[in-house]
Amino acid sequence: MSKIIDGKALSMSIKEDIKDKVSAAVSAGLRRPCLAVLIVGDNPASRSYVKGKVSAAEFVGIDSPLIELPESISNEELLAEVRRLNEDPSVDGILVQLPLPGHIDADAVLDAIAVSKDVDGFNPANVAALWLGRPCFVPCTPRGVISLIESTGVEISGKTAVVVGRSNIVGKPVAKLLLDRNATVTIAHSRTKDLASVTRQADILVAAVGCPGMISADMIKPGAVVIDVGINRTADGRLAGDVDYEGASEVAGYITPVPGGVGPMTIAMLMENTFESYSHSMVAPGLEEMS
Ligand code: NAD
């Protein structure tokens, strides 16, 4: 039976730590960190994600003004809003909740976010810095995946890692972060032949596909660390990951549940990135060491 990697507990300890640092900064007379959250339209899933992010910010003491914009907003108006936040010195991080309505040029909006406030890490300059190994904001979900793996104590260096999924926001950056930690990395995807024979090689297996239960027990190497990024809504309204949790937990060494694995860690990492941005922008002796 595998050990459960408890993302909820780990994310709570990270948030508690940030809360202490924010509280120390405020006690030292500094302003609070600020994460501006922009949401366009009424997509219920986006509203629920945004709610989770704002309530985590409240918990740690980060101001999080929610800027609600109508579905009908024009590209130019949205860009103007982003530029206004870029120029506001009291804003440390800007998050634009995706997806944006079809008439909006989402790439242009993400490109417009100042690199120094791009706490989601989606601006191409941040992506380039990540791939070049330069200082950058590491995107939140991939950063959370690495923390979850590291929390097991299993050494990443020298291991065979397989990432299933090659999206820009999860699969590719997770693969890069594993490579940085000296894993031997394979990225599998929708055109991979005989996926099971690839995943069975993995000491560390990350599933980021968006297909409920597609990674079955027979696709997992006994003892592997299995990180399930998938969040899928099943026909009966339940949340399910990309991994068949029941079966996989008989084979894997460590496994993340859904919910309670990667999801809460993504939010904790958003708080971490915002606090990092804040600590870089404040001129205060001792604050750097707190980040
Ligand atoms: P995406 O749709 O952009 O990418 C999915 C990837 O899976 C693609 O690269 C595709 O090649 C691959 N794929 C599709 N079918 C496949 C198959 N049969 N075999 C192998 N590979 C296949 O998705 P995404 O944005 O990377 O998200 C993936 C999942 O992670 C979704 O369920 C999403 O909801 C979830 N997600 C969770 C969090 C979180 O915080 N936990 C964050 C982002 C995404």
Boltz pocket constraint, residues with backbone or C-beta under 6 A from the ligand:
constraints:
  - pocket:
      binder: B
      contacts: [[A, 141], [A, 164], [A, 165], [A, 166], [A, 167], [A, 168], [A, 169], [A, 170], [A, 171], [A, 188], [A, 189], [A, 190], [A, 191], [A, 192], [A, 195], [A, 207], [A, 208], [A, 209], [A, 210], [A, 211], [A, 228], [A, 229], [A, 230], [A, 231], [A, 232], [A, 262], [A, 263], [A, 266]]
      max_distance: 6.0
